[in-house]
Amino acid sequence: MQFFQPLGAWFDSLPGAIRAGFWITCAGACFTSMMTIARTLSPELSILVIVFFRATFGLMFLLPTAFSNGGARLRTKKMPMYAIRGISAYLSVTFFFLAATYIPLGDIAAIGFTRPVFACIAAILILGELARTRRWIAIGIGVVGALIVVRPGLQELNLGIIFAVTAVLLSVCNSIMIKYLSRTEHPDSIAIYQAVFVAPYALAVAVFVWKTPNLEQFAWLILIGAFGALTQRALARSFHAADATVVITLDFIRLPVAAFIGLAVFGEWPAIWVWIGSIVIVASSFLLTKKEVDDKEVNKPTTDAPS
């Protein structure tokens, strides 16, 4: 453990945008892997049952963290907000899983990039965050890249697109609540209470389409729970490291990850528009991160400044 302490200190010293970029990349990879498994299981198990086990096993993985330090992570005065966030989180992941059964993972990731416009406005109006010109430029470039990707797919409306767009709108609400909670709550607390509330919500719905999984399916569901727990912990840490507008813009790098997994698992070769859009999207993320780093260097106090 002593080996990781210097590494952790070095990581904590990095600019918030870089740390947020790392965590949002981890969250994107885990979330896409989770949807991949859900899509594989969906012909045999209802998505509603899969979402329940995702929340339940995810909670089990978070229990050691929940009861560490004498249960300090469970102490909160924001229980009503956690309960409301649990509803949006449950509906969001359910619609994302449903979308994965209809359209390619890369398309889902691309449609997800329409949310920065709504999220940035919400962050300004609700959280009072300052949207600087460079952020609008980065978001604008990213949205252009996303539109390049989804242009062919959006010519024909289908259930997959409807589910994905609905999930995006719900995830915007979820992201804003995460950022609000991160002002006073520990990232682990945010992840823990999502699982605490989502599990009973999911069970109340899943009982109507219940089918008990076999042993092999249980193994895959446990893995979904692990990916779900990792996704929430990484997502909460990303919002803890930087403003919501920064995190959501950096989330654009999820697209190449989703496209690669879709190709490797389902043989979904992305169209040329996906790769062109990906280049534009990655450029927007790089622009945002570079400017955040430059600003930190400019604002860093000099050693010979008067005390």
C-alpha positions in Angstrom: 0.0 0.0 0.0 2.9 2.4 0.7 3.9 2.1 -3.0 0.5 3.7 -4.1 0.7 6.6 -1.7 3.2 8.7 -3.7 1.3 7.8 -6.9 -1.9 9.0 -5.2 -0.3 12.2 -4.1 1.0 12.8 -7.6 -2.4 12.2 -9.1 -4.1 14.5 -6.6 -1.6 17.3 -7.6 -2.8 17.2 -11.3 -5.2 19.8 -12.6 -8.8 19.1 -12.0 -9.6 18.7 -15.7 -7.0 16.0 -16.2 -8.2 14.1 -13.1 -11.8 14.4 -14.3 -10.8 13.2 -17.8 -9.2 10.1 -16.3 -12.2 9.3 -14.1 -14.8 10.0 -16.9 -12.8 7.7 -19.2 -12.9 4.9 -16.7 -16.6 5.5 -16.1 -17.3 5.4 -19.9 -15.4 2.1 -20.3 -17.1 0.5 -17.4 -20.6 1.7 -18.5 -20.1 0.5 -22.1 -18.9 -2.9 -20.8 -22.0 -3.1 -18.6 -24.3 -2.4 -21.5 -22.5 -5.0 -23.6 -23.2 -7.7 -21.1 -26.8 -6.5 -20.7 -27.3 -6.7 -24.5 -25.9 -10.2 -24.5 -28.3 -11.4 -21.8 -31.4 -9.5 -23.0 -32.7 -12.3 -25.3 -33.0 -14.6 -22.2 -33.6 -12.1 -19.4 -35.8 -9.0 -19.2 -33.9 -5.7 -19.1 -35.9 -4.9 -16.0 -34.5 -8.0 -14.2 -31.0 -7.2 -15.4 -31.2 -3.6 -14.0 -32.3 -5.0 -10.6 -29.4 -7.4 -10.3 -27.1 -4.6 -11.6 -28.1 -2.4 -8.7 -28.1 -5.3 -6.1 -24.7 -6.7 -6.9 -23.4 -3.2 -7.3 -24.5 -2.4 -3.8 -22.8 -5.6 -2.6 -19.5 -4.4 -4.1 -19.9 -1.0 -2.3 -20.7 -2.4 1.1 -17.1 -2.6 2.3 -16.7 1.1 1.4 -20.1 1.9 3.1 -19.1 0.4 6.4 -15.5 1.5 6.5 -14.4 4.2 8.9 -17.3 3.4 11.2 -19.9 3.9 8.5 -18.8 7.5 8.0 -19.8 7.3 4.3 -23.4 6.6 5.3 -23.8 9.8 7.4 -25.7 12.4 5.4 -28.3 15.2 5.6 -29.3 14.9 2.0 -31.4 11.8 2.1 -34.3 13.3 0.1 -32.0 14.3 -2.7 -30.5 10.8 -2.8 -34.0 9.4 -3.1 -34.9 11.7 -6.0 -31.6 11.0 -7.7 -32.3 7.2 -7.3 -35.4 7.6 -9.5 -33.6 9.4 -12.3 -30.6 7.0 -12.1 -32.9 4.0 -12.3 -34.8 5.3 -15.3 -31.7 6.5 -17.0 -29.8 3.1 -16.8 -33.0 1.2 -17.8 -33.5 3.3 -20.9 -29.8 3.0 -21.8 -30.0 -0.8 -21.5 -33.1 -0.9 -23.6 -31.5 1.3 -26.3 -28.5 -1.2 -26.4 -30.9 -3.9 -27.6 -31.9 -1.9 -30.6 -29.0 0.2 -31.9 -25.1 -0.1 -31.8 -23.2 0.9 -28.8 -21.3 3.6 -30.8 -24.6 5.2 -31.8 -25.8 5.3 -28.2 -22.5 6.9 -27.1 -22.9 9.5 -30.0 -26.5 10.3 -29.1 -25.3 10.8 -25.5 -23.2 13.7 -26.6 -26.3 15.8 -27.3 -26.6 16.3 -23.5 -23.8 19.0 -23.0 -26.1 21.7 -24.4 -28.8 20.9 -21.9 -26.4 20.1 -19.1 -24.4 23.3 -19.5 -27.5 25.4 -19.3 -28.7 23.5 -16.3 -25.3 23.8 -14.6 -25.4 27.6 -15.1 -29.0 28.1 -14.0 -29.1 25.6 -11.2 -25.5 25.3 -9.9 -24.5 28.8 -10.7 -21.3 27.7 -12.5 -19.5 30.1 -14.8 -19.5 29.0 -18.4 -16.4 30.6 -19.9 -16.0 31.3 -23.6 -13.5 28.4 -23.9 -16.0 26.0 -22.5 -18.7 27.0 -25.0 -16.2 26.6 -27.8 -15.2 23.1 -26.6 -18.8 22.1 -26.2 -19.7 23.5 -29.6 -16.9 21.6 -31.3 -17.9 18.4 -29.5 -21.6 18.8 -30.5 -20.6 19.3 -34.1 -18.6 16.0 -33.9 -21.6 14.2 -32.3 -23.9 15.5 -35.1 -21.5 14.2 -37.7 -21.7 10.8 -36.1 -25.4 10.5 -35.6 -26.5 12.2 -38.9 -27.0 9.0 -40.8 -28.6 7.1 -37.9 -31.1 9.9 -37.1 -32.6 9.9 -40.6 -34.9 7.1 -39.5 -36.5 7.3 -36.0 -36.7 4.0 -34.1 -37.2 2.8 -30.5 -33.5 2.6 -29.9 -33.0 6.3 -30.6 -36.1 7.2 -28.5 -34.8 5.2 -25.6 -31.3 6.7 -25.9 -32.6 10.3 -26.1 -34.8 9.7 -23.1 -31.9 8.2 -21.2 -29.7 11.3 -22.1 -32.3 13.7 -20.7 -32.6 11.7 -17.5 -28.8 11.5 -17.2 -28.6 15.3 -17.4 -30.8 15.5 -14.3 -28.7 12.8 -12.7 -25.4 14.7 -13.5 -26.7 18.0 -12.0 -27.7 16.2 -8.8 -24.3 14.5 -8.6 -22.6 17.9 -8.9 -24.9 19.4 -6.3 -24.3 16.6 -3.9 -20.5 16.6 -4.5 -20.3 20.0 -2.9 -20.8 18.5 0.6 -20.9 14.7 0.1 -18.0 12.3 -0.4 -17.9 10.6 -3.9 -18.2 7.2 -2.3 -21.4 8.3 -0.5 -23.0 9.4 -3.7 -22.2 6.0 -5.4 -23.4 4.0 -2.3 -26.7 5.8 -2.0 -27.5 5.5 -5.7 -27.3 1.7 -5.3 -29.3 1.8 -2.0 -32.2 3.6 -3.7 -32.1 2.1 -7.2 -32.2 -1.5 -6.0 -35.7 -1.3 -4.3 -37.0 0.8 -7.2 -35.8 -1.8 -9.7 -37.2 -4.7 -7.7 -40.7 -3.2 -7.5 -40.8 -3.2 -11.4 -38.8 -6.4 -12.0 -41.3 -8.6 -10.1 -43.8 -8.2 -13.0 -41.4 -9.8 -15.5 -39.4 -12.0 -13.1 -37.3 -14.9 -14.3 -34.6 -16.5 -12.1 -31.2 -16.4 -13.8 -29.2 -19.6 -14.1 -25.6 -19.9 -12.7 -23.9 -18.6 -15.9 -26.3 -15.7 -16.0 -25.7 -15.0 -12.4 -21.9 -14.8 -13.1 -22.5 -12.2 -15.8 -24.9 -10.3 -13.6 -22.3 -10.1 -10.9 -19.9 -8.7 -13.4 -22.5 -6.1 -14.4 -22.8 -5.1 -10.8 -19.1 -4.7 -10.5 -19.0 -2.5 -13.6 -21.9 -0.6 -12.3 -20.2 0.1 -8.9 -17.0 1.2 -10.7 -19.0 3.4 -13.0 -20.6 5.3 -10.2 -17.4 5.7 -8.2 -15.5 7.0 -11.2 -18.4 9.3 -12.2 -18.7 10.8 -8.7 -14.9 11.4 -8.6 -15.0 13.1 -12.0 -17.6 15.6 -10.8 -15.7 16.0 -7.6 -12.6 17.0 -9.6 -14.1 19.6 -11.9 -17.2 21.5 -12.8 -20.1 19.8 -14.5 -19.6 21.5 -17.8 -16.0 20.3 -17.8 -16.8 16.7 -17.0 -19.6 16.5 -19.5 -17.5 17.9 -22.3 -14.7 15.4 -21.5 -17.3 12.7 -21.6 -17.1 12.9 -25.4 -14.1 10.5 -25.3 -16.6 7.8 -24.5 -17.4 7.4 -28.2 -14.1 5.7 -29.4 -14.3 3.4 -26.4 -17.9 2.4 -27.2 -17.1 2.0 -30.9 -14.2 -0.3 -30.1 -16.1 -2.5 -27.8 -19.0 -2.7 -30.2 -16.6 -3.8 -33.0 -14.8 -6.4 -30.8 -17.9 -8.0 -29.3 -20.7 -7.6 -31.9 -18.7 -7.0 -35.1 -20.4 -3.6 -35.5 -18.0 -1.8 -37.8 -18.5 1.9 -37.3 -19.3 4.0 -40.4 -16.8 6.6 -41.6 -18.9 9.3 -39.9 -18.2 7.7 -36.5 -14.4 8.1 -37.0 -14.7 11.6 -38.4 -16.9 12.7 -35.6 -14.6 11.0 -33.1 -11.6 13.1 -34.3 -13.6 16.3 -33.8 -14.9 15.1 -30.4 -11.4 14.2 -29.1 -10.1 17.5 -30.4 -12.7 19.3 -28.3 -11.8 17.4 -25.2 -8.1 18.1 -25.8 -8.8 21.8 -26.3 -10.7 22.0 -23.0 -8.1 20.1 -21.0 -5.2 22.1 -22.4 -6.8 25.4 -21.6 -7.7 24.3 -18.0 -4.0 23.2 -17.5 -2.8 26.5 -19.0 -5.1 28.5 -16.7 -3.8 26.7 -13.6 -0.2 27.4 -14.6 -1.0 31.1 -15.2 -2.8 31.4 -11.8 -0.2 29.4 -9.9 1.5 31.7 -7.3 5.2 32.3 -7.8 7.7 31.3 -5.1 9.2 34.8 -5.0 5.9 36.6 -4.6 5.7 38.8 -1.5 4.1 37.2 1.5 
